[in-house]
Amino acid sequence: MLLDISPPLRAGLPVWPGDTAFDASPAWQLDAHCPVNVARLTLSPHSGAHADAPSHFQAAGQGIGQVALDAYLGPCRVIHCLSPGLLIRLEQIQSRLATQPTPLPPRLLIRSYTRYPLEAWDADFPGVEAAAIDWLGGQGVRLIGVDTASLDPMDSKTMDAHHATARQSMAILEQLLLDHAPEGDYELIALPLKLMNLDASPVRAVLRPLPVSTPLV
């Protein structure tokens, strides 16, 4: 059974203030003169569940269509750090991981919302402490995913957590809908589109229960 952890892409989708609003309209319509429906779509590549590219925060970084895909597919762990404050800190992550089996899979998804804000923009979402990113990289984590709009707080100008992922060669997923994902281990499937030089890509992120015999690394 698949657990869909992707927020719906729809009109009225909350977006980062100033970013491109979601819009879908018909380009062709099925009728007596046309045999198909074809839509016209406008959206930010950071809409809904999405993968950030290195080029999002590094001048010489790769576009999302150029990155290796292996980080976005494979064993992962979900942990809950609910209502953490301004930052999800290393100690909070370590505390939650201490309750889970070892070894730690190479992908970690962090739920911080008690209820994901589907209807309104949340300017006070928590970021992730850069020291936590560095520590996770040292534990072999190669992808970090969050249910917030960014790894860094909204007012960050230094993007410390994003730059920590670059140091650790770690992929990024943001705006995952983890309300119904219990803590534990899963298979993650969240492949970005091959949008060659773009700074991000929407993903259809899903979790699948792991067979008991599946190795976590």
N, C-alpha and C positions, 0 to 999 in steps of 0.2 A: 504494500500500500504506500502511495506517495503522499507526503505532507507538503502542500504548496505553501511556501514562505515568501511569496511575491505579493505586494500590495496591488490592488487593481489599478490599471492605467485607464483613466476616464476623465471626462470633462469635470472641472472643479478640483482636480488633483492638487493638493498643496505642493508648492514648489518654493525653492529658495528665493527670497525676495529679489526681484529683478531678473530672474532666470525665465526661460521660455515656458509659457503655460501650455498645457496639453490641449490639443485641438484635433478633432477628426471630423471630416466632412466628406460627402460623396464627390468623387471625380466623374465616375460613370454610375448610372443606376439601371438596375434590371427593369426592363419594361418591354413594350412591344417592339421597340426599335433597337434595344441593346440586350445581348444575351447574358451579361454578367454585372455584378456589383464590384466596383473598385473604389477604394477609399483614398483620400488625401490626408496625410498625417503630419502634424507639426508637434515636436516635443523636444525637450532638452535630453541629451544623452545621459543626464543624471536623474531622469524621471524614474520614480519607483525603485524597485530593487535594481541595483546597478553595480558594475565593476569600474572602479577608477583606474585610469591608465597612468603610468609614470609621467606622461606629458601633461597631466592635469596640474602638476605642481613642480615639475622640473623642465627647464627650458630645452634640454637635450634629451628628455625622456622619450621612450617609445610610445607610439599610439596604441590604442587598445587592440587594433587589428593585427598588431605585430607581436604581441606578448605570447609566451608559451601558454598552452591551455591546461597543462596537467594540474596546476594548482587549483583549478575550479571544479575538479572531479575527483572524488575519492573519500576515504574515511574522514569524518569530522566529529567534533564534540560541541554540544550546546551546553553553555552554563548560564545561570541567572545571576546577574548583579543588579537587582531591582532598586530603583530610586537611589543611585549612588552619589548624588550631589553633582558638583561641577565637572568632576573627572572620575572615570573608572580607574581606580588606582591598582598598582601591582599587588598590594596586600589583599585587596578584595578578590582579585582573580586567583591568586594563590590559595586563598581560603576556600573558594569554591572548588578549585581543582583538587584540593586535598581530600574532598569527599568522593572523588571519582576514581575509577580504576587507573592503573598505569599499564602501558605507556600512554602518553598523550598523543593523539593523532596529529598529523601535520596541518590540520585545519581547525580553527576555533571560531565559533559563533557566540557572541555575547548578547544576551537579552537584558536590556536595562529598563524598558518600559513595562509598567504593570498593564497598560493598555496602549497599544500603538495609536498615534494621533492621525487617523484616516481623514478627518474632516477639516482640520485647521493646522496651519504652520506652527511649530513649536520652536521658538527662538531660544529656549533655555535647555535644549538637549545637552546631555553630557558628552564630553570628549573622552578619549582614552589617553592615559598618561604615557608619555614617550618611553619612560623607563620600563613600563609594562610591555610595550612592543619589543624593545631590545631584549628583555628577559625571555619573552616567548620565542623570539628568533633563536636564542641560545638553546631553547628546548626542542628545536627542530620544527617549529610552526612555520608554514609557508603560505598561509592565507589567514587573514583575520576578517571576520564579518561582524557587523553591528546592525542594530535595528534603528539607529539614529541617522540623521542626514549627513553626518560627517564624522570621521575619526577625531577631528579637532573641534573645539567649541566654535560657535558661530562667529564670535568676534576675533578669532585668532588671525594674526597677520604673519606668524612665523611657521605655521603648519608643522609643529614639532612631531606630532604622531605620524603624519604622512611621510615626513622625511626619515623618520625612524624605520618605516616599512622599506624605504629605498635602501637604507643601510643593511637591512636584514633580508633583502631580496624577497619580500613578502607581498603577495597579492592582497587586494582590498575589495570587499563587498560592503555596501552600505544600503540602508533603508530596507532591511529584511523584516518581514512580518513574522515575529517569533512568539506571538501571544499564545499559540497553541502547540508550541514545541517544548515538551518536557526536557529537562536536563538529561543528557546521555549521549550515546554515540550513534552515528548515522552514516550513511553515504550521502555526500553532498553532490548535487548536479546543478551547476549554475554557469553555463558557458556564455561568454560575451559574444556579441555579433562581430563579424569581421569588418568593422568600421575602421579602415586602415589607419588613418592618421588622427582619429578623434581622441578626445581626452577622457572618454568614458563610453560605456555601452549599457543599455538596459539588459537584464538577464531574466529568464524564467527560472527562479531558484526553487528547488525542491529537495526534500530530505526523504531518504528511503531507509527503513530499518536494516541494519547489517545482519547478515547471517551469523550465527553464533561463532562459526569457525573463521570468520574474516579477520586477518591481522590488521592492527590499527596503524601500522607504519608502512 
